[in-house]
Amino acid sequence: MLSSTREKHPENLEGKTMNWTERRERFRTILSGNRCVHPGSVYDAISARIAEDLGFEVGMFSGSIGSMSVLGAPDLVVLTLTEFAGQANRICRAGKLALLVDADHGYGNALNVRRTVEELETAGICAMSIEDTVLPRPYGASGKPSLSAVEEGVGKMKAALSARQDKNLVIAGRTSALAIANLDEAVKRAKAYKAAGVDAIFLAGGVTVEAVEVVSSEIKILLILGGGSGQVGDLDWLAAHRVRSPYRLMPRSRPRCRRFTTR
């Protein structure tokens, strides 16, 4: 049974200014620790409260989930920053769950990335990723999506880092190079984003045991994963390779989720 919002978070209903420091410090502690923590996928205020009551330490709000929850539409990259930040703020206000968000490509160029960081930091998130995929896809494009130039990606990472006001806010450089190009390209981009100063690298798609082992050995930086199967789902193995948050539905969680949603 969900606990009362007024009992757990009375400040949320009394019009007080929200303070996001404590939850960001908690997320930083997870990032700097030696555990791999599976995030709960959340999309609105009630799902965030459910995740928190179930014991999740971190929530994940992705662009695709945002599109479905706000627009009721597939992830066609038409959700605006204002809509995404507004929903993120509702999630953050609902409780004290540390929220990691996927901010897509920063909603434009490096200047837009600065605005994205400002809005999402104000919304109360604890961490965000900026990716290097060309979005939205150009008219007439077919096959795999394409990657932006690594120099553009580095520029966006630097813009994101310079825009944040709270140094506890985590900025992760996200690359889809494993899925779109190859492992060497993923390592190259991860190294470039680390050199730009990001706090973590988010590997999205195409995640394999080999990829995790190579990236972990080549680059001494904390990792966040999107996708993967088999051993990539073993939290202890992931933790040993500096992965701190794998974003995927663990097989053992699926029956539990089905039971919950069919009550």
RAURLIN-V236270 format. One record per backbone hydrogen bond with DSSP energy under -1.0 kcal/mol. NH is the residue of the N-H (numbers start at 0). CO is the residue of the C=O. If there is no record, write none. Layout:
nh=(NH	NH)
co=(CO	CO)
This chain:
nh=(7	8	11	12	23	24	25	26	27	28	29	30	31	36	39	41	47	48	49	50	51	52	53	54	55	58	59	60	65	66	67	68	69	70	72	75	83	84	85	86	87	88	89	90	91	92	93	97	99	100	101	102	105	112	113	114	115	116	117	118	119	120	121	122	124	125	126	127	128	129	130	133	140	147	152	153	154	155	156	157	158	159	160	161	162	163	168	169	171	172	173	174	179	180	185	186	187	188	189	190	191	192	193	194	195	196	197	198	200	201	202	203	204	211	212	213	214	215	216	217	218	220	222	223	224	225	226	231	232	233	237	238	239	240	241	242	243	246	247	252	256	257	258	259	260	261)
co=(3	4	8	9	19	20	21	22	23	24	25	26	27	243	57	59	43	44	45	46	47	48	49	51	50	97	39	99	61	62	63	64	65	66	66	73	79	80	81	82	83	84	85	86	87	88	89	56	58	126	60	128	102	108	109	110	111	112	113	114	115	116	117	118	119	98	98	169	100	171	103	145	137	131	148	149	150	151	152	153	154	155	156	157	158	159	165	125	127	199	129	201	175	176	181	182	183	184	185	186	187	188	189	190	191	193	192	170	221	172	223	174	225	207	208	209	210	211	212	213	214	218	241	200	244	202	246	228	229	230	233	234	235	237	238	237	222	224	245	249	252	253	254	255	256	257)
